[in-house]
Amino acid sequence: MAKDKGALSGAPGEPQAGSRPDGEGGRDWGATLFLPKTDFPMRAGLPDLEPKLLSRWDEIGLYDEIRKQSKGRPKFVLHDGPPYANGNIHIGHALNKILKDLVVKSQQMLGFDSNYVPGWDCHGLPIEWKIEEQYRAKGRNKDDVPINEFRKECREFAAKWLDVQREEFKRLGVVGDWAHPYSTMAFRAEAAIAREIMKFAENGKFPVRIFDTNLDLEVRERFKKIAELEGLELSGNPTEDARYSLAGASIAIWTTTPWTIPGNRAVSFSSSIHYKLVECTEVPQDNWLKVGDRIILADTLVDAVMKSAKASAWRTVRYVESQELRSILCAHPLAHLGYDFDVPLLDGDHVTDDTGTGFVHTAPGHGSDDYIIW
């Protein structure tokens, strides 16, 4: 074969990368290919090589040297959405950070001062929930824990995982100002936020809507005034029978990102979930849920939601079929502020009934699932 006209040949008798001596007579077909010869080993040995490279970067002060060489250049700033400091990183973190690191490094090589400053989100339910899990494992009731003690434990938990994640991100080869990251729980950052909010208050304006993070008060937003359904048989009950009508009922959603509510354009449900129309019959005064209020919820989540809503008694009106949900149009929670458009219900397989209400707030500008289903 090596003697045929047009055949490519390498150094005779020398195995080449990817060769397999399993041809006729055990011939090494790799020797018939014209491939470059290098001193690189067949396997890169990355588990051993990568730590050595990272150690060398640290020894030569690579980050500081890049900053010195970049002084005076136009700046390229990547504002990185911070991860929660609540556990080891996973493949999603790796994908996120490595892709952003490619952007930062490429802009640096294009002539910019591309300084990456990492950060962490140290507040909110993902961290509080971890502390509450520890309480439950010990048979401890969160409500019996003084608020300052609870906050102190959350702060210590976040600080621990911030340090762990920092080393894990560095191990990915991401270059950044790891010695001076930002954190939402830094007292300096919290003080700046408080000052800005107080400026609004002093001016007589308060555009920031505060949502309680206490789990008992989380189910806050309802998509009200469900449109009257026309021409549908509702589980055998005619639509004109007000006792079973969905008109005036509410769809409850549970969200940890209330700032995306203005971006809401739909509510997602799942046709594989069974839903109920329930009516509140007993609830404390001045509660957001009132006696007589009707809410559609996933069957398996009714008890948890109603208890979270502080209802002490409720009744099931009837089951709600998925074909009915597809026909519903809701009013936006901020309709009184000018959001006076219809909010449809969309069937999505990303909706589950293991937590929440069985419905998902859908803001197309704030998430891939939301965007795709919209």
Order of alpha helices (4+ residues) and beta strands (2+ residues): alpha-alpha-alpha-beta-alpha-alpha-beta-alpha-beta-beta-beta-beta-beta-alpha-beta-alpha-beta-beta-beta-alpha
